[in-house]
Amino acid sequence: MDIEKIVTEAKANQVNSDIKLVLKILSFYSPKVILEIGMDKGGTMKIWSQAFQPDILIGIDIVKKPDEVIEIVRPNYHYLWDMNSNNLETVNKVKEILGDRKVDFLYIDGDHSRLACERDWLLYRDFVKVGGIVGIHDVLFHNRETEADIVWSNIKTLFPYSEIKTSHSSTGWGLVFV
């Protein structure tokens, strides 16, 4: 896996050095079922697709599909645009897609309000298999719109965790190992 090339070409809204480190950690687990909340324009979805060639890749975003979006078209790759991750309709759609499979890697980077981020955690954590990983973005940053740090401070007391912040411009990643 050429991490440098994958990250550079994806043009995700992440600090490249952070996402490279996350990929190195995830590569030890080879996730084959990945669920992402908050796709933006699909940059990290492209990264997961190229780095791990998952059997199932699901992305959820509350916005309508943007004009300039990256979508990898493969069977069992699902882009759920215009769907609120906090709605039970969306949770049920994810259940339907997964069937009896469990998620290896859940990435939460959707609505950053405390209530929405906390609800994403509560609604989707049980989809993650024992031995899986949950990644949450923006856990080392706080302002009125970004409160993932508050949710993170509670979650990290429950499981072994790692925090990633590789540069001053990074807003931080939290990884919990469930």
Legacy VTK file of the C-alpha trace (Angstrom):
# vtk DataFile Version 3.0
C-alpha trace
ASCII
DATASET POLYDATA
POINTS 178 float
0.000 0.000 0.000
1.430 3.359 -1.057
0.031 5.501 1.756
1.619 8.703 0.455
0.016 8.328 -2.969
-3.388 7.277 -1.609
-3.621 10.239 0.769
-2.266 12.833 -1.656
-4.581 11.838 -4.507
-7.717 11.661 -2.329
-7.567 15.328 -1.307
-9.570 14.631 1.849
-10.352 17.404 4.314
-7.890 15.981 6.817
-4.348 16.812 7.841
-2.366 14.434 5.597
0.107 13.441 8.311
-2.788 12.509 10.639
-4.566 10.357 8.071
-1.292 8.632 7.126
-0.769 7.616 10.744
-4.380 6.436 11.024
-3.863 4.317 7.887
-0.713 2.767 9.326
-2.603 1.796 12.486
-5.606 0.473 10.562
-3.358 -1.544 8.245
-2.624 -3.896 11.170
-6.349 -4.695 11.304
-7.135 -4.837 7.551
-10.719 -3.591 7.950
-13.109 -5.221 5.482
-16.346 -3.614 6.682
-16.129 0.164 7.035
-18.829 2.662 8.001
-18.237 6.405 7.728
-20.509 9.120 9.095
-19.873 12.478 7.419
-18.491 11.918 3.909
-18.156 15.564 2.839
-17.011 15.081 -0.781
-15.879 11.477 -0.432
-12.134 11.938 0.125
-11.782 9.590 3.087
-14.175 7.104 1.478
-11.748 6.984 -1.447
-8.874 6.482 0.987
-10.585 3.537 2.723
-11.472 2.028 -0.650
-7.950 2.219 -2.039
-6.107 1.304 1.137
-8.214 -1.675 2.224
-10.512 -2.732 -0.656
-13.288 -3.416 1.868
-16.006 -5.964 1.208
-18.584 -3.429 2.427
-18.114 0.337 2.487
-20.949 2.539 3.748
-20.944 6.322 3.908
-23.638 8.536 5.391
-24.048 12.278 4.939
-26.899 14.635 5.718
-26.257 16.774 2.645
-27.468 16.101 -0.864
-24.807 14.612 -3.129
-22.358 17.427 -3.995
-21.551 18.186 -7.632
-17.839 17.584 -7.099
-17.852 14.288 -5.285
-15.635 11.221 -5.314
-17.545 7.947 -5.458
-15.939 4.584 -6.060
-18.523 2.416 -7.796
-18.353 -1.179 -6.655
-20.884 -3.731 -5.491
-21.429 -3.312 -1.748
-20.199 0.309 -1.710
-23.096 2.413 -0.471
-23.256 6.212 -0.440
-26.214 7.342 1.634
-26.516 11.006 0.662
-29.237 13.229 2.101
-29.667 10.923 5.100
-29.331 11.982 8.715
-27.194 9.524 10.672
-29.214 10.358 13.795
-32.494 9.122 12.254
-33.682 5.574 12.845
-34.509 5.271 9.121
-30.775 5.609 8.420
-29.819 3.176 11.187
-32.245 0.631 9.723
-30.797 1.132 6.226
-27.309 0.415 7.608
-28.648 -2.718 9.349
-30.179 -3.848 6.065
-26.910 -3.334 4.168
-24.791 -5.078 6.803
-27.048 -8.079 7.269
-25.234 -10.246 9.800
-21.832 -8.566 9.246
-20.186 -6.396 11.889
-18.170 -3.235 11.241
-14.376 -3.397 11.534
-13.893 0.371 11.420
-16.449 3.063 12.217
-15.396 6.622 11.405
-17.439 9.468 12.912
-16.915 12.882 11.309
-20.469 14.126 10.773
-22.373 16.753 12.713
-19.906 17.996 15.329
-22.424 19.229 17.885
-22.175 17.385 21.183
-25.670 15.901 20.921
-25.334 14.694 17.318
-21.835 13.256 17.807
-22.928 11.514 20.993
-25.991 10.116 19.223
-23.818 8.814 16.342
-21.688 7.007 18.916
-24.721 5.558 20.715
-26.568 4.518 17.531
-23.642 2.919 15.693
-21.181 1.586 18.312
-23.024 -1.730 18.574
-22.442 -2.311 14.845
-18.699 -2.525 15.575
-17.298 -5.981 16.203
-15.282 -6.843 19.277
-11.706 -6.059 18.256
-12.885 -3.299 15.913
-11.946 0.361 15.930
-13.961 3.555 16.177
-12.307 6.725 14.877
-13.631 10.171 15.728
-12.303 13.316 14.082
-11.821 16.749 15.683
-11.452 15.420 19.233
-8.647 17.813 20.214
-10.401 20.992 19.123
-13.357 22.932 20.496
-15.524 25.847 19.444
-19.280 26.530 19.372
-19.844 24.240 16.359
-17.255 21.583 17.127
-17.923 19.682 20.336
-16.617 16.217 19.445
-13.996 16.763 22.157
-16.694 16.652 24.847
-18.025 13.326 23.570
-14.476 12.009 23.159
-13.591 12.815 26.772
-16.314 10.383 27.878
-15.747 7.653 25.262
-12.023 7.349 25.917
-12.717 6.359 29.526
-14.501 3.208 28.310
-11.918 1.578 26.019
-8.215 1.555 25.239
-7.577 4.546 23.000
-5.054 6.545 21.032
-5.055 10.241 20.207
-3.417 11.519 17.028
-2.321 15.090 16.412
0.696 15.319 14.140
0.785 19.072 13.525
-0.377 22.389 14.965
-3.073 22.639 12.293
-4.518 19.242 13.246
-7.810 19.111 15.120
-7.001 15.584 16.264
-8.228 12.067 15.835
-9.343 9.707 18.570
-9.251 5.964 18.046
-10.915 3.566 20.477
-10.241 -0.149 20.328
-13.453 -1.964 21.255
LINES 1 179
178 0 1 2 3 4 5 6 7 8 9 10 11 12 13 14 15 16 17 18 19 20 21 22 23 24 25 26 27 28 29 30 31 32 33 34 35 36 37 38 39 40 41 42 43 44 45 46 47 48 49 50 51 52 53 54 55 56 57 58 59 60 61 62 63 64 65 66 67 68 69 70 71 72 73 74 75 76 77 78 79 80 81 82 83 84 85 86 87 88 89 90 91 92 93 94 95 96 97 98 99 100 101 102 103 104 105 106 107 108 109 110 111 112 113 114 115 116 117 118 119 120 121 122 123 124 125 126 127 128 129 130 131 132 133 134 135 136 137 138 139 140 141 142 143 144 145 146 147 148 149 150 151 152 153 154 155 156 157 158 159 160 161 162 163 164 165 166 167 168 169 170 171 172 173 174 175 176 177
